[in-house]
Amino acid sequence: MLTTVIGSYPERETMIVDAGALALSKDIGPVHIRPDCGFGVVCDLSLKPLAMKLVSLSQEHGIVHGPCVPVGTRLLIVPNHSCLTAAMFDRYVVIEGKRVVGSWRAVRGW
């Protein structure tokens, strides 16, 4: 899920992103394996995991703890439960590397 940092508070090592529970689901992941896993894996645009943790979600915003980046920075968040994330959108943008290579429409009505 592509998201943008919309608030950055370096003194608290906290950021706000514009992706929340509607985009990512509130599935806290495999806490039986890793109790502190958070709500998804925060990555850079090349999908390299960052030393950040998505610790809280409201309906449309997320709170990330870790080394702060500037407002406007784009991040990728790999959600813990892709089914819930995919269900919220009517279209998916397909990327290969940094190129958009297609667009898929969701199939509804099963």
Backbone as CSV, one residue per row, in Angstrom:
resi,resn,N_x,N_y,N_z,CA_x,CA_y,CA_z,C_x,C_y,C_z
1,MET,0.848,-1.157,0.000,0.000,0.000,0.000,0.902,1.231,0.000
2,LEU,0.768,2.061,-0.991,1.527,3.304,-1.056,0.887,4.314,-0.109
3,THR,1.699,4.946,0.719,1.198,5.938,1.666,2.155,7.120,1.696
4,THR,1.681,8.229,2.244,2.477,9.452,2.344,2.553,9.880,3.796
5,VAL,3.745,10.306,4.213,3.917,10.861,5.555,3.270,12.250,5.554
6,ILE,2.288,12.440,6.442,1.581,13.726,6.491,1.863,14.487,7.789
7,GLY,2.599,13.876,8.695,3.015,14.523,9.937,4.293,13.863,10.412
8,SER,5.268,14.662,10.850,6.547,14.116,11.298,6.977,14.829,12.577
9,TYR,7.212,14.046,13.628,7.529,14.582,14.943,8.811,13.932,15.458
10,PRO,9.985,14.402,14.992,11.263,13.773,15.336,11.527,13.695,16.835
11,GLU,11.050,14.667,17.604,11.297,14.653,19.047,10.612,13.455,19.726
12,ARG,9.594,12.909,19.083,8.870,11.733,19.613,9.131,10.480,18.791
13,GLU,9.926,10.624,17.722,10.146,9.539,16.763,8.804,8.960,16.293
14,THR,7.900,9.859,15.886,6.552,9.476,15.478,6.182,10.186,14.183
15,MET,5.502,9.461,13.313,4.987,10.031,12.067,3.533,9.626,11.893
16,ILE,2.798,10.430,11.144,1.437,10.105,10.765,1.442,9.861,9.261
17,VAL,0.783,8.776,8.834,0.657,8.471,7.412,-0.818,8.490,7.027
18,ASP,-1.066,8.661,5.729,-2.448,8.772,5.247,-3.052,7.424,4.848
19,ALA,-2.651,6.377,5.508,-3.268,5.058,5.325,-3.653,4.547,6.705
20,GLY,-4.913,4.179,6.851,-5.390,3.699,8.147,-6.055,2.345,8.023
21,ALA,-6.973,2.087,8.937,-7.629,0.776,9.010,-8.416,0.438,7.744
22,LEU,-8.997,1.429,7.083,-9.749,1.137,5.862,-8.840,0.629,4.750
23,ALA,-7.615,1.096,4.696,-6.684,0.675,3.653,-5.845,-0.535,4.055
24,LEU,-5.610,-0.721,5.347,-4.649,-1.736,5.787,-5.238,-2.866,6.618
25,SER,-6.414,-2.731,7.115,-7.079,-3.639,8.056,-6.478,-3.477,9.440
26,LYS,-7.181,-3.934,10.433,-6.684,-3.830,11.808,-6.147,-5.176,12.299
27,ASP,-5.739,-6.014,11.381,-5.143,-7.301,11.732,-3.738,-7.039,12.271
28,ILE,-3.502,-7.412,13.516,-2.187,-7.141,14.119,-1.151,-8.200,13.781
29,GLY,-1.504,-9.132,12.952,-0.529,-10.091,12.464,-0.240,-11.223,13.418
30,PRO,0.844,-11.938,13.154,1.158,-13.159,13.894,1.801,-12.882,15.257
31,VAL,1.008,-12.386,16.194,1.562,-12.053,17.517,2.039,-13.292,18.265
32,HIS,1.598,-14.470,17.882,2.097,-15.691,18.511,3.535,-15.990,18.083
33,ILE,3.976,-15.392,16.973,5.350,-15.556,16.501,6.204,-14.351,16.886
34,ARG,5.633,-13.178,16.718,6.347,-11.927,17.023,5.369,-10.967,17.688
35,PRO,5.385,-10.890,19.019,4.388,-10.084,19.742,4.363,-8.599,19.369
36,ASP,5.452,-8.062,18.850,5.513,-6.633,18.542,5.446,-6.352,17.036
37,CYS,4.752,-7.196,16.276,4.801,-7.080,14.815,4.108,-5.842,14.254
38,GLY,3.170,-5.267,14.955,2.501,-4.076,14.444,1.444,-4.417,13.408
39,PHE,1.012,-3.413,12.630,-0.087,-3.574,11.691,0.363,-3.750,10.250
40,GLY,1.636,-3.936,10.024,2.175,-4.129,8.684,3.652,-3.806,8.684
41,VAL,4.321,-4.136,7.595,5.757,-3.886,7.465,5.959,-2.579,6.708
42,VAL,6.646,-1.627,7.322,6.910,-0.326,6.701,8.188,-0.447,5.872
43,CYS,8.085,-0.081,4.584,9.202,-0.242,3.641,9.454,1.050,2.871
44,ASP,10.641,1.117,2.252,10.895,2.212,1.318,10.259,1.831,-0.022
45,LEU,10.438,2.657,-1.036,9.769,2.416,-2.307,10.321,1.225,-3.084
46,SER,11.462,0.687,-2.638,11.992,-0.525,-3.267,11.604,-1.770,-2.469
47,LEU,10.698,-1.617,-1.510,10.205,-2.681,-0.623,11.242,-3.180,0.375
48,LYS,12.255,-2.358,0.644,13.226,-2.698,1.692,12.606,-2.325,3.037
49,PRO,12.455,-3.287,3.960,11.897,-2.973,5.280,12.731,-1.923,6.005
50,LEU,12.045,-0.997,6.666,12.703,0.077,7.404,12.603,-0.177,8.902
51,ALA,13.433,0.495,9.662,13.423,0.369,11.131,12.297,1.217,11.699
52,MET,11.084,0.944,11.246,9.887,1.665,11.656,8.808,0.643,11.971
53,LYS,7.852,1.049,12.810,6.770,0.150,13.183,5.446,0.892,13.117
54,LEU,4.483,0.315,12.424,3.130,0.859,12.355,2.406,0.412,13.619
55,VAL,2.277,1.336,14.581,1.826,0.960,15.933,0.344,1.188,16.191
56,SER,-0.302,2.021,15.374,-1.694,2.360,15.659,-2.388,2.745,14.366
57,LEU,-3.693,2.422,14.292,-4.491,2.800,13.132,-5.803,3.409,13.581
58,SER,-6.158,4.518,12.957,-7.528,5.019,13.061,-8.174,4.685,11.718
59,GLN,-9.341,5.190,11.469,-10.032,4.836,10.238,-9.204,5.149,8.994
60,GLU,-8.617,6.343,8.929,-7.919,6.743,7.708,-6.473,7.186,7.906
61,HIS,-5.923,7.016,9.116,-4.543,7.417,9.385,-3.831,6.354,10.200
62,GLY,-2.503,6.335,10.057,-1.693,5.416,10.835,-0.607,6.173,11.579
63,ILE,-0.175,5.601,12.691,0.926,6.163,13.476,2.117,5.228,13.325
64,VAL,3.237,5.790,12.915,4.472,5.031,12.713,5.509,5.528,13.702
65,HIS,6.175,4.597,14.401,7.286,4.943,15.286,8.589,4.535,14.614
66,GLY,9.609,5.355,14.813,10.931,5.075,14.261,11.591,6.355,13.806
67,PRO,12.744,6.229,13.151,13.445,7.418,12.652,12.553,8.185,11.673
68,CYS,12.355,9.459,11.929,11.425,10.251,11.129,11.998,10.625,9.773
69,VAL,11.101,10.698,8.809,11.417,11.190,7.473,10.543,12.422,7.241
70,PRO,10.866,13.251,6.269,10.111,14.488,6.060,8.671,14.254,5.610
71,VAL,7.810,15.223,5.935,6.436,15.228,5.431,6.504,15.190,3.905
72,GLY,5.664,14.387,3.309,5.645,14.234,1.854,6.372,12.983,1.383
73,THR,7.155,12.364,2.253,7.869,11.142,1.883,6.869,10.024,1.619
74,ARG,7.081,9.294,0.554,6.239,8.143,0.228,6.862,6.887,0.826
75,LEU,6.018,6.049,1.400,6.430,4.767,1.962,5.496,3.695,1.428
76,LEU,5.949,2.459,1.471,5.091,1.322,1.169,4.852,0.569,2.463
77,ILE,3.621,0.163,2.697,3.303,-0.661,3.858,2.726,-1.973,3.346
78,VAL,3.371,-3.067,3.725,2.862,-4.390,3.383,1.912,-4.783,4.506
79,PRO,0.597,-4.835,4.212,-0.371,-5.120,5.271,-0.269,-6.560,5.763
80,ASN,-0.702,-6.785,6.986,-0.683,-8.128,7.558,-1.730,-9.038,6.933
81,HIS,-2.785,-8.482,6.388,-3.865,-9.286,5.829,-4.285,-8.677,4.500
82,SER,-3.757,-9.199,3.414,-3.999,-8.594,2.103,-5.446,-8.726,1.640
83,CYS,-6.173,-9.733,2.095,-7.573,-9.890,1.660,-8.415,-8.686,2.075
84,LEU,-8.267,-8.248,3.314,-9.034,-7.096,3.775,-8.620,-5.829,3.040
85,THR,-7.335,-5.676,2.793,-6.858,-4.511,2.053,-7.401,-4.523,0.636
86,ALA,-7.284,-5.641,-0.047,-7.730,-5.739,-1.440,-9.229,-5.500,-1.573
87,ALA,-10.000,-5.898,-0.586,-11.456,-5.748,-0.651,-11.907,-4.288,-0.642
88,MET,-11.069,-3.391,-0.174,-11.457,-1.989,-0.056,-11.323,-1.192,-1.362
89,PHE,-10.713,-1.778,-2.380,-10.411,-1.012,-3.591,-11.061,-1.649,-4.812
90,ASP,-11.455,-0.827,-5.776,-12.078,-1.352,-6.985,-11.078,-1.563,-8.112
91,ARG,-9.842,-1.113,-7.897,-8.808,-1.252,-8.924,-7.451,-1.377,-8.253
92,TYR,-6.576,-2.162,-8.874,-5.219,-2.351,-8.351,-4.230,-1.926,-9.428
93,VAL,-3.247,-1.153,-9.043,-2.200,-0.732,-9.967,-1.066,-1.746,-9.860
94,VAL,-0.675,-2.285,-10.987,0.365,-3.305,-11.042,1.688,-2.614,-11.373
95,ILE,2.690,-2.843,-10.513,3.998,-2.228,-10.753,5.052,-3.310,-10.929
96,GLU,6.040,-2.975,-11.727,7.202,-3.837,-11.921,8.411,-2.938,-11.758
97,GLY,9.166,-3.156,-10.675,10.229,-2.217,-10.349,9.591,-0.894,-9.979
98,LYS,9.905,0.152,-10.734,9.294,1.466,-10.493,8.332,1.858,-11.606
99,ARG,8.008,0.919,-12.487,7.114,1.202,-13.619,5.728,0.648,-13.384
100,VAL,4.727,1.421,-13.755,3.348,0.923,-13.760,3.182,0.119,-15.041
101,VAL,2.807,-1.158,-14.895,2.689,-2.031,-16.062,1.254,-2.480,-16.325
102,GLY,0.333,-2.075,-15.464,-1.044,-2.469,-15.697,-1.974,-1.997,-14.611
103,SER,-3.235,-2.316,-14.808,-4.268,-1.986,-13.842,-5.283,-3.116,-13.875
104,TRP,-5.631,-3.646,-12.720,-6.604,-4.733,-12.631,-7.857,-4.222,-11.938
105,ARG,-9.005,-4.614,-12.436,-10.274,-4.297,-11.790,-10.643,-5.449,-10.868
106,ALA,-11.186,-5.112,-9.719,-11.621,-6.131,-8.763,-12.873,-6.836,-9.289
107,VAL,-12.975,-8.118,-9.024,-14.162,-8.885,-9.378,-15.040,-8.960,-8.138
108,ARG,-16.272,-8.594,-8.253,-17.196,-8.586,-7.105,-18.339,-9.559,-7.359
109,GLY,-19.025,-9.926,-6.315,-20.251,-10.691,-6.442,-20.077,-12.188,-6.351
110,TRP,-19.078,-12.635,-5.621,-18.939,-14.085,-5.488,-20.025,-14.575,-4.618
